Amino acid sequence: MPLAPPRPRLPSLNALRAFEAAARCGSFTKAAEELGVTAGAVTQQIRQLEAALGMKLFDRLAQGVALTPAARTALPRLSRGFDMLAHSVQDLRAAHDSRALAIAALPCIAQLWLSPRLSALQQAFPGLQVSITAMEQPPDIRREPYDLALFYLDEAPVSALALGPDAILPVCVPAIAARLKAAADLAGETLLHDAVWRGDWARWLDSAGARKVVDASRGPAFSLYSLALDAALSGNGVLMGRLSLVQAYLADGRLIAPLGPTLALPDRLTLLAPPDGASHPKAQAVMEWLRDSAEVTA
């Protein structure tokens, strides 16, 4: 009878994934951040893969690592393979009509922009379950299990939907607003900062011509924008407000924008979706609903 020789064993899938991410990112550290593991774990996986293949994949340099010629040649096909694997998983997920719509979002967007809209969203889509995950960096929506993502982006892929321009300006409670007649008056107030957008005060003061009289670095910084907003709502200072996040508070009078001008921002609130359309069956309709919601409140 004919013999069927055993198929050669493939290297560990985790090791291949670590190599592909490190090679594509050009850094073990960035690959570790993407994969949610330590840089040491990525290094160990790549060493195991090199041992299994009997060849080097990276040249270790004083300023990092560089792909060997053989590894550089293999990378595009390996990346396509992982993309195809991710697309297949997305197809399996999309076939389950009753599953929750998974949305990833920047924490401040999840808390201050998306969460207040959930009740109306669920009224518009009865029976739709929505799962929201807050994260600091946009996921690779081609590979990770999210149907939509909401982040501020300067540039967006073709499949993304920008929800309109954004701008910043100082906001505070009415009691503080009453004593602010000009930008120079901010010299006597506590400035509230978001740690990530710490430079916004300096940018706005430059645009208002008050940088020389107001110390843009003065005042506490908060790791979450929602914490800085809470401090402003409590009357503890003046916040550099991002309009997409504070519009509702301005509309109901809890916050006042006593000073101009608004300063346009280069980044926009952007909806990301898988580029090939493999997603939740209601994802496109939800994208359009969120776009319309953004236009109504702009």
MARLUM-129620 format. One record per residue: residue in one letter; x, y, z of N, C-alpha, C in turn. Coordinates in steps of 0.001 Angstrom, whole numbers, plus 500000, padded with zeros to 6 digits. Example, Ala and Ser with C-alpha at 12.3 -4.5 7.8 and 13.67 -1.06 7.14 Angstrom:
residues 2
A513190494310507800512300495500507800513200496700507800 S512850497750507080513670498940507140512900500030507870 
This chain:
residues 298
M500856498812500000500000500000500000500896501244500000 P500411502330499354501252503535499294501447504134500668 L502613504656500870502917505305502138502559506788502072 A502048507315503164501732508748503262502676509352504287 P503763509949503836504719510492504793504079511615505608 P504429511702506868503847512751507706504243514132507184 R503309515055507315503606516423506918504636517029507874 P505534517826507348506493518478508253505766519421509206 R506202519416510427505554520264511436505930521725511216 L504931522577511300505187524014511204505720524532512532 P506474525607512493506889526234513750505674526731514532 S505893527076515757504830527601516611504152528805515956 L502813528804515975502065529928515417502372531213516184 N502527531108517498502864532298518301504227532853517910 A505163531942517619506500532394517219506439533082515857 L505678532520514924505525533150513611504847534510513735 R503868534580514599503158535852514810504083536901515405 A504916536494516354505875537431516948506869537922515904 F507354537001515061508290537404514018507631538367513035 E506414538058512570505734538901511587505509540304512134 A505081540394513396504833541703513991506130542486514153 A507177541819514630508462542500514824509050542956513496 A508934542113512481509482542456511170508694543608510547 R507377543565510663506537544613510083506709545935510821 C506813545880512148506957547100512956508393547613512986 G509349546722512662510749547112512730511267547261514135 S510585546636515099510967546791516505510348545681517334 F511145545076518221510611544089519145509668544753520140 T510002545960520561509185546667521546507811547007520975 K507785547536519742506500547870519124505673546616518859 A506342545544518486505629544282518277505007543800519581 A505741543945520677505222543533521981503988544345522358 E504031545657522079502869546498522367501664546062521546 E501891545744520288500798545320519415500205543994519873 L501055543077520298500605541741520671500156541644522123 G500417542690522910500013542668524308500874541781525178 V502159541669524839503097540876525629504334541736525910 T505310541164526591506535541898526874507510541770525710 A508451542715525631509484542638524604510331541383524792 G510529540973526054511272539754526328510582538519525761 A509246538511525829508495537378525282508647537312523764 V508603538481523109508800538516521658510194538002521303 T511206538464522050512583538025521809512699536512521944 Q512084535964522988512152534524523216511466533749522089 Q510305534233521646509593533551520567510422533558519280 I511073534663518987511872534761517763513108533874517863 R513706533796519036514837532880519217514408531439518983 Q513226531076519484512723529723519279512469529453517802 L511942530450517100511686530288515669513000530145514900 E513999530959515244515306530853514584515925529483514834 A515741528964516056516272527637516365515550526554515559 A514221526706515432513444525710514695513788525722513204 L514073526914512667514390527037511245515866526799510952 G516688526902511989518119526735511807518761527898511070 M518218529102511260518760530271510554518414531537511329 K519201532575511078518928533872511679517847534590510883 L516966535291511609515935536108510972516223537594511139 F516974537940512177517328539329512450518818539427512711 D519417540495512229520772540856512631520658541816513812 R521303541473514914521271542330516104522302543438515937 L521828544692515942522687545852515744522745546684517015 A523695547607517056523819548478518230522575549339518411 Q521924549726517295520753550595517353519462549843517030 G519388548560517401518168547812517158518436546546516371 V517490546169515510517609544943514733517291545236513268 A517759544365512394517484544489510961517183543105510412 L516230543020509498515877541743508893517017541208508035 T517207539899508086518130539266507145517462539228505769 P518221539069504697517616539013503355516541537936503222 A516778536766503771515795535683503666514504536050504395 A514629536646505558513446537042506326512677538143505603 R513406539070504994512757540163504257511953539612503085 T512477538589502443511784537972501309510506537265501762 A510564536615502929509424535829503410508324536688504026 L508657537877504485507705538681505252506402538984504511 P506407539451503260505130539795502614504143538636502566 R504640537440502230503739536290502154503234535909503540 L504096536007504532503671535685505892502622536688506368 S502818537981506067501826538990506445500496538732505758 R500542538387504481499303538072503767498614536862504389 G499422535891504828498856534713505463498110535057506736 F498701535913507574498021536307508804496791537155508496 D496874537986507451495702538774507056494563537851506608 M494901536823505817493875535887505356493280535115506527 L494124534738507487493635534045508671492679534942509454 A493059536219509614492201537154510334490884537372509603 H490935537476508264489712537663507488488785536454507632 S489363535266507662488548534061507823487847534065509182 V488559534471510209487951534554511540486858535612511551 Q487106536755510876486083537801510783484843537266510082 D485035536468509034483894535893508319483079534983509238 L483774534185510047483079533308510987482289534126512004 R482901535195512486482210536048513452481011536728512811 A481168537197511573480085537907510894478892536997510625 A479123535689510531478031534760510266477094534591511457 H477522535069512618476709534959513834475923536259513991 D474698536303513456473931537549513368473578538144514722 S473451537321515749472977537826517031474106538286517954 R475329538220517503476438538613518378476463540125518583 A477184540551519603477289541971519916478166542691518891 L477836543942518616478666544796517775479831545281518632 A481045544927518255482229545242519067482866546540518577 I482959547525519486483536548831519160484724549093520068 A485851549479519483487018549931520245487067551449520161 A487443552092521247487457553557521252488480554095522240 L489002555264521936489837555988522880489011556206524152 P489605556072525355488808556172526576487929557417526660 C488470558594526311487652559813526419486501559795525424 I486705559200524244485626559098523267484568558121523761 A485010556998524326484073556008524849483207556604525952 Q483823557388526843483108557938527982482251559143527629 L482790560053526843482161561363526672481431561551525347 W481731560741524349481072560895523056480160559715522748 L480663558510522939479904557321522553478870556920523601 S479278556874524862478370556409525910477064557214525979 P477089558556525885475818559299525927474891559000524752 R475409558411523689474596558102522509474052556679522509 L474460555858523463474098554445523423472596554220523527 S471921554982524380470482554785524536469746555049523221 A470078556162522557469447556474521274469838555463520205 L471089554989520261471544553987519298470738552707519436 Q470504552284520666469768551047520877468286551197520544 Q467769552422520676466393552663520226466306552584518707 A467357553058518031467375553022516570467586551608516047 F468251550756516846468534549378516443468066548430517545 P466770548205517645466238547343518720466869545949518678 G467230545476519843467817544147519948469310544090519703 L469900545181519230471343545186518975472109545293520287 Q473021544377520495473914544457521645475218545127521213 V475721546009522061476946546742521745477973546481522832 S479169546116522417480293545916523333481337546986523053 I481754547714524102482717548805523933483982548487524721 T485121548596524049486426548396524688487225549679524570 A487665550224525703488483551437525703489953551059525582 M490668551725524680492097551476524509492772552747524018 E494082552854524256494806554087523955495198554215522486 Q495403553093521795495823553120520402494820552362519540 P494598552808518302493666552085517434494116550644517225 P493187549703517251493546548314516970493792548117515481 D494442547030515140494541546623513739493213545968513395 I492304546771512861490930546304512692490816545223511632 R491878545016510836491888543905509885492055542576510600 R492698542583511770493059541331512438492408541157513791 E492109542257514477491580542154515835490056542126515808 P489433541537516829487986541244516783487105542457517091 Y487240543512516298486387544696516469485709545012515133 D484446545404515224483690545750514023483880547209513647 L484042548069514653484251549496514443485256549996515464 A485894551112515154486796551755516109486641553264515972 L486719553962517095486565555421517127487804556046517751 F488548556811516943489769557443517413489949558788516714 Y490812559624517291491208560859516618492390560536515709 L492254560832514416493302560524513456493567561717512551 D494864561946512243495223562975511260494930562482509848 E495243561219509606494995560607508316494282559281508556 A493374558941507651492583557736507837492572556918506553 P492445555590506673492363554751505481491080554999504704 V491026554465503491489882554700502603488580554212503224 S488633553113503974487415552536504542486912553294505773 A487646554315506231487269555058507435486258556154507097 L485610556649508150484620557713507997484943558810509002 A485370559980508515485643561120509387484325561770509786 L484178562063511084482924562596511593482931564114511706 G483770564776510929483747566232510903484941566845511599 P485180568133511376486317568825511978486133568998513479 D487230569297514169487197569499515609488014570740515942 A487828571261517147488536572472517558488648572501519068 I489535573359519573489701573533521015489484574987521396 L489053575200522641488947576527523233488729576351524730 P489048577382525537488899577254526992487437577160527401 V487163576284528383485810576145528930485906576093530449 C484851576559531110484828576591532572483387576773533046 V483197576702534347481857576909534898481502578395534818 P480203578728534844479782580126534701480426581077535708 A480650580633536955481222581523537967482620581989537571 I483407581100536992484750581487536525484645582296535243 A483737581889534353483589582597533075483263584065533273 A482560584395534355482144585780534596483320586716534806 R484460586196535213485615587061535462486677586986534360 L486343586307533264487275586208532140486784587081530988 K487435588202530794487066589143529720488025589071528539 A489248588644528803490262588546527755491179587376528080 A491900586907527074492773585756527271493806586014528358 A494249587270528498495250587602529518494736587333530934 D493409587342531121492844587091532450493096585662532922 L493460584772532003493755583389532383494995583290533263 A495803584344533307497009584334534148496665584153535621 G495448584533536006495034584403537397494217583162537683 E494083582270536721493262581079536882494099579801536839 T493562578728537390494199577414537300493883576799535946 L494918576414535233494732575771533936494716574250534129 L493710573605533579493560572157533689494025571508532387 H494827570452532492495444569823531317495092568350531236 D494894567871530025494928566441529760496386566077529499 A496869564984530106498290564643530009498730564388528572 V497874563765527765498234563462526377498237564729525531 W497269565601525772497137566834524989497678568040525757 R498756567836526494499302568880527358499694570123526555 G500072569970525315500492571113524513499350571967523996 D498093571565524238496963572317523675496862573734524231 W497193573906525506497113575253526078498093576191525379 A499313575750525166500308576587524499499861576925523081 R499300575951522375498844576189521007497726577222520984 W496778577072521911495648578010521901496103579414522316 L496944579501523339497428580816523792498217581516522688 D498970580755521914499660581338520755498660581943519783 S497591581202519511496594581688518550495850582900519077 A495741583024520417495037584153521030495966585318521332 G497268585146521060498229586215521318498506586470522783 A498319585446523620498484585635525070499568584751525656 R500398584148524828501409583216525330502412583910526245 K502699585191526012503699585886526816503199586262528205 V501886586339528377501347586782529678500732585643530479 V500539584481529855499945583333530552500904582151530442 D501243581556531590502132580400531630501345579153531236 A501588578666530034500814577537529508501085576235530249 S502173576139530978502518574890531657501947574811533070 R501354575904533547500868575938534923499579575150535082 G499438574489536210498207573769536510498373572262536445 P497441571527537050497544570061537119497222569393535787 A497833568219535587497557567392534404496881566103534859 F495955565616534060495180564429534401495421563347533345 S495535562112533809495817561011532884494626560678532000 L493420561037532442492210560829531664491525562171531425 Y491071562378530203490390563641529895489129563793530741 S488454562692531023487239562763531830487520563290533235 L488718563004533779489078563528535095489306565034535035 A489960565489533978490153566928533803488806567617533624 L487893566987532906486557567551532713485809567622534038 D485912566589534849485267566608536167485794567763537015 A487105568005536938487688569114537695487123570445537222 A486953570594535908486375571828535370484929571978535814 L484149570901535770482740570954536181482596571254537670 S483615570911538445483605571193539885484085572605540202 G484454573363539176484903574735539388486339574856539837 N487157573831539535488541573840539993489513574473539007 G489018575003537895489910575641536941489293575719535559 V490133576092534601489704576257533208490338575144532381 L489508574448531641489961573319530826490076573739529372 M491113573235528695491168573413527256490241572360526655 G489069572809526239488020571892525823488113571502524365 R488021570220524117487893569713522751486400569656522448 L485966570400521419484545570592521182483785569281521014 S484377568293520377483677567027520187483353566347521510 L484086566693522580483889566051523874483108566906524866 V483083568211524670482419569091525656481179569757525097 Q480792569462523849479660570141523223478392570025524053 A478128568853524608476902568661525392476893569527526642 Y478046569729527246478130570540528473477972572020528149 L478434572423526973478219573800526535476752574026526194 A476123573018525603474729573153525179473792573311526373 D474070572617527478473156572713528633473605573739529665 G474693574461529380475107575562530245475962575184531430 R476275573898531592477144573526532713478544574092532528 L478955574249531290480233574890530977479982576060530038 I480870577039530119480807578227529274482139578353528543 A482086578830527311483302579142526549483393580660526442 P484005581320527441483963582777527500484944583477526578 L485920582739526056486993583355525283487124582713523911 G487470583508522936487768583004521601489228583270521298 P489698582830520161488954582109519129489040580609519334 T488191579862518603488395578416518559489608578141517670 L490321577099517986491502576717517211491237575365516566 A491193575340515241490927574095514521492052573099514749 L491690571824514817492652570750515050492898569963513766 P494105569445513594494393568652512388493751567270512415 D493517566740513624492931565405513696491412565479513795 R490785564395513362489332564334513362488858563071514066 L487680563150514668487046561956515206486705561055514022 T487270559844514026487210558990512842486714557599513192 L485796557089512369485279555729512503486051554803511576 L486611553753512138487349552762511363486518551492511234 A486591550871510077485914549597509836486842548716509014 P486660547393509059487501546516508239487447546923506778 P488592546979506104488628547487504728487873546643503720 D487693545355504011487019544493503041485542544298503355 G485046545041504361483638544963504694483252543783505562 A484206542901505908483899541758506768483680542256508181 S482436542301508589482127542894509869480739542447510303 H480256543041511373478903542792511851477900543223510777 P476810542482510588475855542833509534475233544218509686 K475254544771510897474674546098511108475738547190511252 A476994546833511027478073547797511236477938549013510328 Q477642548808509056477534549925508126476399550860508514 A475270550307508898474139551138509312474464551915510585 V475189551291511505475588551983512735476570553106512416 M477498552865511495478421553919511077477657555141510561 E476663554899509727475888556004509173475094556716510258 W474573555950511211473830556553512327474742557432513175 L475938556951513467476883557738514259477329558995513506 R477504558879512185477847560049511386476731561089511469 D475483560654511328474355561581511408474246562195512794 S474519561397513819474482561907515194475528562976515420 A476716562778514845477785563771514975477398565072514271 E476736564966513123476351566169512374475288566955513116 V474359566267513791473291566934514523473837567752515681 T474853567209516380475391567879517572476550568811517276 A476992568886516028478137569739515691477786571215515839 
